[in-house]
Structures are given as C-alpha cells and as structure tokens.
C-alpha cells in the first residue's frame, strides 16, 4: 500500500464505528512492527486521550504478535537457548529493550568469573566463585516470588537495578554456568526454583557407560546459599512429598521458561491485571503446543 493509503487508515483510527475501527486496526497490524513509528508519530500529534489509548493498544498488539511468533520459533528449536527465552519474557513488558546491553553485561560477568576459575577448584569452590562475583561484586539482590513484582522477572531491569527474583537471577546464573562448562542445573523441586551441582560418575570398567549423576549440593539463586542433600530431603518431607528421586534430574530450558511465565501470570492476576495475565497464558500455550509439559 502507498503512503497515502496508510495515511487514510491512520485518519480512520478515531472512527466511532467499532466495525470500521476493527477493520482499520487489522489492516494496520498486517504491516507488523514497520507501522509502529507512524503510530507513535500520530500519538504525539493527538490530543484526545481516548484516541491515544487506541493507538497505544495498537502498538502493544503489534509488539505482542511479533513476540508470539518469536516465542513459537524459540520453542521449536531442538535446544532452546535459556537466556534468549528470558529475554523474550522481558520483551513483553519492555519491547524496546537493549539486547546489546544485556549481552554486554553477561559477557562482563562471564569474564570476571572465568578469571577466578581454575582446574583445581572443587565443585563447592567453583560455586563460591560464582556466588562471590554475582552477589558480592555485582551485588545482585534476590526478592521472593511472593512479592509479586513483575519487573523482577525482566532480565534487563534486573541487570540495571541489580534487583530480581529466583528466575531472572537464576536464569542468568544458569546461562553463565552453561558457557563456563560448570555442571549446575535447575532441578524440579516442588514450590522452589533451585539448582544442583550434578557430577557425572563414569565406570572404569565400561567405556560405554553413560555415567551416574550425583548431586553434590544445591544452590538457591536468590542469594547463592548452599544446601545439602539432607536439607532438601528434610524440606520434601516437611511438605509431605514422596518419591524424592524424581526431583534430582535437571529440567530443560523450555520447562524453566514455562514455570517463569506461570509465576509472572500469577503476579499480574494478583495485581488484578487480567488482560496481561491472559496474554502471558497465551505465551505458555505456545510452549505447551510444541512440547506438552
């Protein structure tokens, strides 16, 4: 369509007829994110608050449609990148976030940790190096999920303010461990998002042995606190959970992102923002459609 035709559509945004408006909105949305600058320019030259609200909603719908497609593509990957999944979640609230800023901060943290590591450190010493850099040097401060604060789920805001929760800080922690080849993984302990240092033991008598996973200890990503096997077993008994061996295996990236979205939806429902909660549910359904949870 020509610029004249786009201009004609933009002039019809204030049409009082809902059917006309819906038709105009759908045609504008067909342009995707390329239409956003024109919508923003129109917003700046509009005095009527009700029309501004229409424009804001249109911009959000365009961003959300793009986000849904990106989530769908991410979920179809054979091994979806966990950090990228967290960035997609942050884009829901901050569609114009700076990817370069996030990746630069991540690289600085990776390098600072790498410089303190060596091949002679024990598993606990490795974890202590990571914890010292993240919680003492960068002063990351974890908040409980019960605070119900959506911004604490956003990776960009967490890196800017150093304030996050177990998911935003935790996914950063896991992504760093992944690139540094440190075997720390999230494990599916009920009502918690915690990590385990999982050492793989191989048999000297069989070259074909897949190895046996052995949990050395657990880590709380909110503060870096270390827990023993006994601590976790005591917790599981306290909440009356049996079959504890099921909770010692690593969980995959898609499951982690699903759980993060689930908690974010609860935040919005707690704040009575049902529209945002419903949109987060749509993102969750995209993950379920590709691989049932």
HELIX and SHEET records of a PDB file:
HELIX    1   1 UNK A    3  UNK A   11  1                                   9    
HELIX    2   2 UNK A   12  UNK A   14  5                                   3    
HELIX    3   3 UNK A   18  UNK A   29  1                                  12    
HELIX    4   4 UNK A   32  UNK A   35  5                                   4    
HELIX    5   5 UNK A   36  UNK A   44  1                                   9    
HELIX    6   6 UNK A   49  UNK A   76  1                                  28    
HELIX    7   7 UNK A   82  UNK A   93  1                                  12    
HELIX    8   8 UNK A   99  UNK A  116  1                                  18    
HELIX    9   9 UNK A  123  UNK A  131  1                                   9    
HELIX   10  10 UNK A  132  UNK A  137  3                                   6    
HELIX   11  11 UNK A  145  UNK A  147  5                                   3    
HELIX   12  12 UNK A  150  UNK A  153  5                                   4    
HELIX   13  13 UNK A  155  UNK A  161  1                                   7    
HELIX   14  14 UNK A  166  UNK A  179  1                                  14    
HELIX   15  15 UNK A  229  UNK A  238  1                                  10    
HELIX   16  16 UNK A  244  UNK A  248  5                                   5    
HELIX   17  17 UNK A  253  UNK A  270  1                                  18    
HELIX   18  18 UNK A  274  UNK A  290  1                                  17    
SHEET    1   A 2 UNK A 141  UNK A 143  0                                        
SHEET    2   A 2 UNK A 163  UNK A 165  1                                        
SHEET    1   B 4 UNK A 184  UNK A 187  0                                        
SHEET    2   B 4 UNK A 194  UNK A 201 -1                                        
SHEET    3   B 4 UNK A 212  UNK A 220 -1                                        
SHEET    4   B 4 UNK A 225  UNK A 227 -1                                        
END                                                                             
